[in-house]
Amino acid sequence: MSNLTELPVRTAAHLTKAQRVVLEAELQRELARLERMMAVRRASGTTPLDDHHGLLSEDAAEHGAATMLLAGRSATHHAAVVSALNRLAQGTYGICVVCQEPIPYGRLLAMPETTYCVSCGRVR
């Protein structure tokens, strides 16, 4: 096999139905939390760099940059959670995207959106 896309797709048979229910609930809670946070940002109607006095102070500029960084991270995390829920629905959740080995339940509990097993996650 010449690349990772040719690896056979494994299913998450190592997870019990109860474990999948717990993980799905965690993912749904996180998705709801992220969507609430993103909705608040949208509803505020301001951008981090809005300037009502003509000039931005250094503190305001730093705050704006930090806010933009957090917004980007939130969007990335949201996409990862949605992807994990899709994999769960498809039966491929809990399988490392690199080595195709099962991701241990404990790791999934700690990071339900992860796509890497412990070994492959260390090199990322």
matplotlib code that plots the C-alpha trace (Angstrom):
import matplotlib.pyplot as plt

x = [0.0, 1.5, -0.5, -2.7, -5.9, -5.4, -5.5, -8.6, -11.2, -11.7, -14.8, -14.9, -15.8, -13.6, -16.1, -19.2, -22.6, -22.6, -19.2, -20.4, -23.4, -21.2, -18.8, -21.7, -23.2, -19.8, -19.5, -23.0, -22.4, -19.2, -20.9, -23.7, -21.2, -19.2, -22.3, -23.5, -20.2, -20.0, -23.6, -22.7, -19.8, -22.0, -24.8, -22.4, -22.1, -18.6, -15.3, -12.3, -10.7, -13.6, -12.3, -14.7, -12.1, -10.1, -7.0, -6.5, -4.5, -1.8, -3.8, -6.9, -4.9, -3.5, -6.9, -8.3, -5.6, -6.2, -9.9, -9.4, -7.1, -9.6, -12.4, -10.3, -9.5, -13.2, -14.1, -11.4, -12.6, -16.2, -15.2, -13.4, -16.4, -18.7, -16.3, -16.2, -20.0, -20.0, -17.4, -19.5, -22.6, -20.5, -19.0, -15.4, -15.1, -12.4, -10.0, -6.7, -6.5, -2.8, -2.3, -6.0, -5.7, -8.3, -8.0, -8.3, -11.6, -9.7, -8.1, -11.5, -13.0, -10.2, -10.3, -13.5, -12.8, -9.3, -8.4, -5.1, -4.1, -1.6, 1.4, 0.5, -0.6, 2.9, 4.5, 1.9]
y = [0.0, 3.3, 5.8, 6.0, 6.3, 2.7, 1.3, -0.8, 1.0, -0.7, -0.3, 0.6, -2.9, -2.4, 0.0, -1.3, 0.1, 1.8, 3.3, 4.7, 6.2, 7.9, 9.2, 10.4, 12.3, 13.9, 15.0, 16.3, 18.4, 19.8, 20.6, 22.4, 24.4, 25.4, 26.5, 28.6, 30.3, 30.9, 32.3, 34.7, 36.0, 36.4, 38.1, 40.7, 42.1, 43.4, 42.3, 42.0, 45.0, 47.4, 50.8, 53.5, 56.2, 56.2, 54.5, 51.2, 51.0, 48.4, 46.5, 46.6, 45.3, 42.5, 41.6, 41.7, 39.4, 37.0, 37.0, 36.2, 33.4, 31.9, 32.2, 30.3, 27.6, 27.3, 26.9, 24.2, 22.4, 22.6, 21.0, 18.2, 17.5, 17.4, 15.1, 12.8, 12.6, 11.7, 9.0, 7.7, 7.5, 5.7, 3.2, 4.3, 6.4, 5.4, 4.1, 5.9, 7.7, 6.9, 3.3, 2.1, 0.7, 1.1, 4.3, 3.2, 4.2, 6.2, 8.4, 8.9, 9.9, 12.5, 13.8, 12.5, 14.3, 12.8, 10.9, 9.5, 6.7, 7.4, 6.4, 8.3, 11.3, 11.6, 12.3, 15.0]
z = [0.0, -1.0, 1.1, 4.2, 2.2, 1.0, 4.6, 5.2, 7.3, 10.7, 12.8, 16.5, 17.7, 20.7, 22.2, 24.0, 23.3, 26.7, 26.0, 22.7, 24.4, 27.0, 24.4, 22.2, 25.1, 25.8, 22.2, 22.1, 25.3, 23.9, 20.6, 22.4, 24.6, 21.5, 19.6, 22.5, 22.8, 19.0, 19.0, 21.8, 19.8, 16.7, 18.7, 20.2, 16.7, 17.4, 16.1, 18.5, 16.8, 16.8, 17.7, 19.0, 19.6, 16.3, 17.7, 19.3, 22.5, 22.6, 25.2, 23.0, 20.0, 22.1, 23.4, 19.9, 18.6, 21.5, 20.9, 17.2, 18.1, 20.5, 18.0, 15.4, 17.9, 18.8, 15.2, 14.7, 17.9, 16.7, 13.4, 15.2, 17.4, 14.4, 12.6, 15.6, 15.8, 12.0, 12.6, 15.5, 13.2, 10.5, 12.9, 12.4, 15.6, 18.0, 15.3, 14.7, 11.4, 11.0, 12.1, 12.0, 15.5, 18.2, 20.4, 24.1, 25.8, 28.4, 25.8, 24.1, 27.4, 27.9, 24.3, 22.7, 19.4, 19.0, 15.8, 17.0, 19.3, 22.0, 19.9, 16.8, 18.9, 20.4, 17.0, 16.1]

ax = plt.figure().add_subplot(projection="3d")
ax.plot(x, y, z, "-o")
ax.set_aspect("equal")
plt.show()
